[in-house]
Protein backbone atom coordinates (compact mmCIF):
# COMPACT_ATOMS: atom_id res chain seq x y z
CA UNK A 1 0.00 0.00 0.00
CA UNK A 2 1.36 3.43 -0.91
CA UNK A 3 1.63 6.42 1.39
CA UNK A 4 -1.45 8.06 -0.18
CA UNK A 5 -3.68 5.02 0.35
CA UNK A 6 -2.26 4.54 3.85
CA UNK A 7 -3.06 8.17 4.72
CA UNK A 8 -6.61 7.74 3.39
CA UNK A 9 -7.06 4.76 5.71
CA UNK A 10 -5.46 6.50 8.73
CA UNK A 11 -7.61 9.64 8.45
CA UNK A 12 -10.74 7.54 9.03
CA UNK A 13 -9.48 6.60 12.50
CA UNK A 14 -8.92 10.06 13.97
CA UNK A 15 -10.04 10.33 17.60
CA UNK A 16 -11.33 13.90 17.11
CA UNK A 17 -13.02 15.37 14.07
CA UNK A 18 -11.08 17.87 11.95
CA UNK A 19 -12.52 21.36 11.43
CA UNK A 20 -14.74 22.01 8.41
CA UNK A 21 -11.85 23.83 6.70
CA UNK A 22 -9.57 20.86 7.31
CA UNK A 23 -12.23 18.46 6.02
CA UNK A 24 -12.61 20.50 2.84
CA UNK A 25 -8.84 20.59 2.36
CA UNK A 26 -8.67 16.82 2.86
CA UNK A 27 -11.47 16.33 0.33
CA UNK A 28 -9.88 18.64 -2.25
CA UNK A 29 -6.41 17.10 -2.00
CA UNK A 30 -7.79 13.56 -2.03
CA UNK A 31 -9.90 14.22 -5.13
CA UNK A 32 -7.06 16.05 -6.89
CA UNK A 33 -4.63 13.28 -5.99
CA UNK A 34 -6.93 10.50 -7.14
CA UNK A 35 -9.02 11.99 -9.97
CA UNK A 36 -7.14 15.08 -11.15
CA UNK A 37 -8.76 18.44 -11.91
CA UNK A 38 -12.37 19.07 -10.97
CA UNK A 39 -14.95 18.46 -13.70
CA UNK A 40 -18.63 19.21 -14.13
CA UNK A 41 -20.57 22.31 -13.26
CA UNK A 42 -20.62 24.08 -9.92
CA UNK A 43 -23.59 23.04 -7.74
CA UNK A 44 -26.36 25.56 -7.15
CA UNK A 45 -26.29 28.17 -4.39
CA UNK A 46 -28.72 26.23 -2.18
CA UNK A 47 -26.63 23.06 -2.26
CA UNK A 48 -24.16 24.45 0.30
CA UNK A 49 -22.22 21.28 1.12
CA UNK A 50 -21.66 20.12 -2.45
CA UNK A 51 -20.84 23.67 -3.56
CA UNK A 52 -18.22 24.03 -0.79
CA UNK A 53 -16.67 20.69 -1.76
CA UNK A 54 -16.62 21.69 -5.45
CA UNK A 55 -15.05 25.08 -4.63
CA UNK A 56 -12.40 23.45 -2.43
CA UNK A 57 -11.48 21.00 -5.19
CA UNK A 58 -11.47 23.77 -7.80
CA UNK A 59 -9.08 25.67 -5.52
CA UNK A 60 -6.35 23.07 -6.11
CA UNK A 61 -6.98 22.79 -9.86
CA UNK A 62 -3.75 22.44 -11.80
CA UNK A 63 -1.91 20.76 -8.92
CA UNK A 64 -0.11 17.65 -10.17
CA UNK A 65 -1.50 14.38 -8.80
CA UNK A 66 1.83 13.55 -7.12
CA UNK A 67 1.96 16.97 -5.45
CA UNK A 68 -1.65 16.70 -4.27
CA UNK A 69 -0.97 13.24 -2.87
CA UNK A 70 2.13 14.48 -1.01
CA UNK A 71 0.18 17.43 0.44
CA UNK A 72 -2.65 15.08 1.46
CA UNK A 73 -0.23 12.74 3.25
CA UNK A 74 1.39 15.71 5.04
CA UNK A 75 -2.02 17.04 6.11
CA UNK A 76 -3.09 13.62 7.41
CA UNK A 77 0.21 13.30 9.31
CA UNK A 78 -0.44 16.70 10.90
CA UNK A 79 -4.03 15.83 11.82
CA UNK A 80 -3.01 12.47 13.31
CA UNK A 81 -0.38 14.18 15.46
CA UNK A 82 -2.84 16.85 16.65
CA UNK A 83 -6.13 14.95 16.83
CA UNK A 84 -5.00 11.40 17.52
N, CA and C atoms as a LAMMPS dump frame, in Angstrom:
ITEM: TIMESTEP
0
ITEM: NUMBER OF ATOMS
252
ITEM: BOX BOUNDS ff ff ff
-5.0000000000000000e+02 5.0000000000000000e+02
-5.0000000000000000e+02 5.0000000000000000e+02
-5.0000000000000000e+02 5.0000000000000000e+02
ITEM: ATOMS id mol type element x y z
1 1 1 N 0.861 -1.182 0
2 1 2 C 0 0 0
3 1 3 C 0.904 1.241 0
4 2 1 N 0.575 2.209 -0.834
5 2 2 C 1.363 3.43 -0.906
6 2 3 C 1.018 4.401 0.214
7 3 1 N 1.821 5.431 0.332
8 3 2 C 1.629 6.423 1.388
9 3 3 C 0.274 7.122 1.269
10 4 1 N -0.17 7.381 0.036
11 4 2 C -1.453 8.063 -0.185
12 4 3 C -2.616 7.203 0.309
13 5 1 N -2.611 5.927 -0.072
14 5 2 C -3.676 5.023 0.346
15 5 3 C -3.632 4.799 1.865
16 6 1 N -2.416 4.703 2.411
17 6 2 C -2.255 4.54 3.847
18 6 3 C -2.822 5.75 4.596
19 7 1 N -2.545 6.943 4.084
20 7 2 C -3.06 8.167 4.719
21 7 3 C -4.586 8.194 4.658
22 8 1 N -5.153 7.772 3.528
23 8 2 C -6.613 7.741 3.386
24 8 3 C -7.236 6.791 4.411
25 9 1 N -6.554 5.706 4.714
26 9 2 C -7.056 4.763 5.715
27 9 3 C -6.88 5.335 7.131
28 10 1 N -5.741 5.97 7.386
29 10 2 C -5.462 6.504 8.726
30 10 3 C -6.393 7.644 9.107
31 11 1 N -6.783 8.463 8.143
32 11 2 C -7.609 9.639 8.453
33 11 3 C -8.995 9.22 8.952
34 12 1 N -9.423 8.035 8.598
35 12 2 C -10.735 7.543 9.029
36 12 3 C -10.757 7.159 10.507
37 13 1 N -9.57 7.044 11.113
38 13 2 C -9.478 6.601 12.501
39 13 3 C -9.086 7.702 13.471
40 14 1 N -9.24 8.959 13.069
41 14 2 C -8.915 10.062 13.971
42 14 3 C -9.824 10.023 15.198
43 15 1 N -9.261 10.342 16.36
44 15 2 C -10.043 10.332 17.596
45 15 3 C -10.96 11.555 17.701
46 16 1 N -10.516 12.676 17.131
47 16 2 C -11.331 13.901 17.114
48 16 3 C -11.573 14.288 15.665
49 17 1 N -12.678 14.969 15.424
50 17 2 C -13.021 15.375 14.068
51 17 3 C -12.268 16.638 13.66
52 18 1 N -11.723 16.654 12.448
53 18 2 C -11.08 17.869 11.949
54 18 3 C -12.109 18.989 11.772
55 19 1 N -11.627 20.223 11.679
56 19 2 C -12.52 21.359 11.427
57 19 3 C -13.107 21.249 10.025
58 20 1 N -14.141 22.021 9.75
59 20 2 C -14.736 22.015 8.411
60 20 3 C -13.716 22.414 7.353
61 21 1 N -12.874 23.417 7.658
62 21 2 C -11.848 23.832 6.699
63 21 3 C -10.861 22.701 6.422
64 22 1 N -10.487 21.981 7.482
65 22 2 C -9.57 20.857 7.305
66 22 3 C -10.231 19.734 6.519
67 23 1 N -11.505 19.49 6.768
68 23 2 C -12.229 18.458 6.022
69 23 3 C -12.305 18.811 4.537
70 24 1 N -12.557 20.077 4.243
71 24 2 C -12.613 20.5 2.843
72 24 3 C -11.249 20.378 2.179
73 25 1 N -10.193 20.708 2.908
74 25 2 C -8.844 20.593 2.362
75 25 3 C -8.51 19.126 2.1
76 26 1 N -8.875 18.251 3.05
77 26 2 C -8.67 16.819 2.86
78 26 3 C -9.397 16.33 1.607
79 27 1 N -10.647 16.738 1.479
80 27 2 C -11.466 16.329 0.333
81 27 3 C -10.814 16.785 -0.975
82 28 1 N -10.446 18.065 -1.015
83 28 2 C -9.883 18.638 -2.246
84 28 3 C -8.588 17.936 -2.641
85 29 1 N -7.696 17.743 -1.69
86 29 2 C -6.41 17.103 -2.003
87 29 3 C -6.592 15.638 -2.361
88 30 1 N -7.537 14.955 -1.695
89 30 2 C -7.79 13.558 -2.028
90 30 3 C -8.324 13.45 -3.458
91 31 1 N -9.302 14.27 -3.783
92 31 2 C -9.896 14.215 -5.126
93 31 3 C -8.87 14.59 -6.192
94 32 1 N -8.079 15.628 -5.925
95 32 2 C -7.055 16.046 -6.89
96 32 3 C -6.004 14.95 -7.05
97 33 1 N -5.638 14.324 -5.943
98 33 2 C -4.626 13.278 -5.989
99 33 3 C -5.103 11.976 -6.593
100 34 1 N -6.405 11.757 -6.601
101 34 2 C -6.931 10.504 -7.141
102 34 3 C -7.605 10.671 -8.499
103 35 1 N -8.26 11.814 -8.727
104 35 2 C -9.025 11.987 -9.972
105 35 3 C -8.504 13.1 -10.874
106 36 1 N -7.626 13.964 -10.344
107 36 2 C -7.144 15.085 -11.15
108 36 3 C -8.066 16.286 -11.002
109 37 1 N -7.998 17.191 -11.982
110 37 2 C -8.758 18.443 -11.908
111 37 3 C -10.266 18.204 -11.836
112 38 1 N -10.92 19.118 -11.126
113 38 2 C -12.37 19.067 -10.967
114 38 3 C -13.056 19.14 -12.334
115 39 1 N -14.17 18.435 -12.459
116 39 2 C -14.953 18.464 -13.695
117 39 3 C -16.409 18.728 -13.344
118 40 1 N -17.206 18.981 -14.347
119 40 2 C -18.626 19.209 -14.13
120 40 3 C -18.91 20.649 -13.764
121 41 1 N -20.184 20.946 -13.577
122 41 2 C -20.574 22.312 -13.263
123 41 3 C -20.701 22.5 -11.759
124 42 1 N -20.55 23.737 -11.34
125 42 2 C -20.62 24.08 -9.922
126 42 3 C -22.056 23.905 -9.431
127 43 1 N -22.238 23.223 -8.285
128 43 2 C -23.591 23.035 -7.744
129 43 3 C -24.268 24.37 -7.426
130 44 1 N -25.585 24.356 -7.394
131 44 2 C -26.361 25.559 -7.147
132 44 3 C -26.131 26.159 -5.769
133 45 1 N -26.528 27.403 -5.607
134 45 2 C -26.287 28.168 -4.387
135 45 3 C -26.944 27.543 -3.153
136 46 1 N -28.026 26.802 -3.329
137 46 2 C -28.717 26.226 -2.177
138 46 3 C -28.185 24.851 -1.787
139 47 1 N -27.263 24.332 -2.568
140 47 2 C -26.628 23.059 -2.255
141 47 3 C -25.275 23.373 -1.611
142 48 1 N -25.342 23.899 -0.375
143 48 2 C -24.165 24.445 0.303
144 48 3 C -23.011 23.469 0.42
145 49 1 N -23.284 22.258 0.885
146 49 2 C -22.222 21.281 1.125
147 49 3 C -21.507 20.896 -0.161
148 50 1 N -22.267 20.535 -1.187
149 50 2 C -21.657 20.124 -2.453
150 50 3 C -20.935 21.288 -3.124
151 51 1 N -21.476 22.484 -2.976
152 51 2 C -20.839 23.67 -3.557
153 51 3 C -19.507 23.946 -2.862
154 52 1 N -19.465 23.818 -1.537
155 52 2 C -18.218 24.029 -0.786
156 52 3 C -17.172 22.987 -1.189
157 53 1 N -17.59 21.742 -1.35
158 53 2 C -16.669 20.69 -1.765
159 53 3 C -16.138 20.967 -3.171
160 54 1 N -17.022 21.368 -4.08
161 54 2 C -16.617 21.687 -5.45
162 54 3 C -15.614 22.844 -5.446
163 55 1 N -15.925 23.902 -4.684
164 55 2 C -15.052 25.076 -4.631
165 55 3 C -13.684 24.723 -4.054
166 56 1 N -13.667 23.863 -3.03
167 56 2 C -12.397 23.446 -2.432
168 56 3 C -11.555 22.682 -3.454
169 57 1 N -12.198 21.775 -4.175
170 57 2 C -11.483 20.996 -5.185
171 57 3 C -11.006 21.908 -6.304
172 58 1 N -11.858 22.833 -6.74
173 58 2 C -11.472 23.77 -7.796
174 58 3 C -10.288 24.635 -7.352
175 59 1 N -10.167 24.853 -6.055
176 59 2 C -9.078 25.665 -5.525
177 59 3 C -7.704 25.036 -5.683
178 60 1 N -7.642 23.735 -5.91
179 60 2 C -6.353 23.066 -6.115
180 60 3 C -6.186 22.615 -7.573
181 61 1 N -7.046 23.128 -8.447
182 61 2 C -6.984 22.794 -9.865
183 61 3 C -5.599 23.129 -10.411
184 62 1 N -5.068 22.24 -11.21
185 62 2 C -3.752 22.442 -11.796
186 62 3 C -2.622 21.837 -10.981
187 63 1 N -2.921 21.412 -9.753
188 63 2 C -1.907 20.759 -8.923
189 63 3 C -1.684 19.346 -9.472
190 64 1 N -0.432 18.995 -9.677
191 64 2 C -0.112 17.653 -10.172
192 64 3 C -0.592 16.603 -9.171
193 65 1 N -1.004 15.449 -9.682
194 65 2 C -1.499 14.381 -8.803
195 65 3 C -0.478 14.029 -7.722
196 66 1 N 0.792 13.902 -8.097
197 66 2 C 1.832 13.555 -7.124
198 66 3 C 1.954 14.616 -6.031
199 67 1 N 1.878 15.884 -6.424
200 67 2 C 1.959 16.974 -5.447
201 67 3 C 0.751 16.962 -4.516
202 68 1 N -0.436 16.75 -5.083
203 68 2 C -1.654 16.703 -4.274
204 68 3 C -1.59 15.537 -3.294
205 69 1 N -1.091 14.395 -3.755
206 69 2 C -0.975 13.236 -2.869
207 69 3 C 0.005 13.52 -1.733
208 70 1 N 1.131 14.158 -2.039
209 70 2 C 2.13 14.481 -1.014
210 70 3 C 1.553 15.462 0.006
211 71 1 N 0.801 16.452 -0.465
212 71 2 C 0.18 17.427 0.439
213 71 3 C -0.891 16.754 1.304
214 72 1 N -1.619 15.823 0.721
215 72 2 C -2.646 15.079 1.457
216 72 3 C -1.995 14.263 2.575
217 73 1 N -0.933 13.553 2.253
218 73 2 C -0.229 12.741 3.25
219 73 3 C 0.294 13.633 4.372
220 74 1 N 0.868 14.783 4.024
221 74 2 C 1.393 15.706 5.038
222 74 3 C 0.269 16.23 5.93
223 75 1 N -0.884 16.547 5.332
224 75 2 C -2.017 17.039 6.107
225 75 3 C -2.535 15.943 7.051
226 76 1 N -2.642 14.728 6.561
227 76 2 C -3.088 13.623 7.412
228 76 3 C -2.095 13.407 8.557
229 77 1 N -0.797 13.449 8.26
230 77 2 C 0.209 13.301 9.307
231 77 3 C 0.029 14.363 10.387
232 78 1 N -0.223 15.609 9.965
233 78 2 C -0.435 16.703 10.899
234 78 3 C -1.688 16.468 11.754
235 79 1 N -2.769 16.063 11.098
236 79 2 C -4.028 15.831 11.82
237 79 3 C -3.889 14.674 12.806
238 80 1 N -3.199 13.615 12.409
239 80 2 C -3.006 12.471 13.308
240 80 3 C -2.202 12.909 14.535
241 81 1 N -1.194 13.742 14.325
242 81 2 C -0.379 14.175 15.464
243 81 3 C -1.156 15.117 16.388
244 82 1 N -2.077 15.903 15.838
245 82 2 C -2.837 16.851 16.647
246 82 3 C -4.133 16.281 17.218
247 83 1 N -4.803 15.423 16.441
248 83 2 C -6.129 14.953 16.833
249 83 3 C -6.169 13.481 17.241
250 84 1 N -5.052 12.821 17.121
251 84 2 C -5.003 11.404 17.516
252 84 3 C -5.364 10.544 16.391
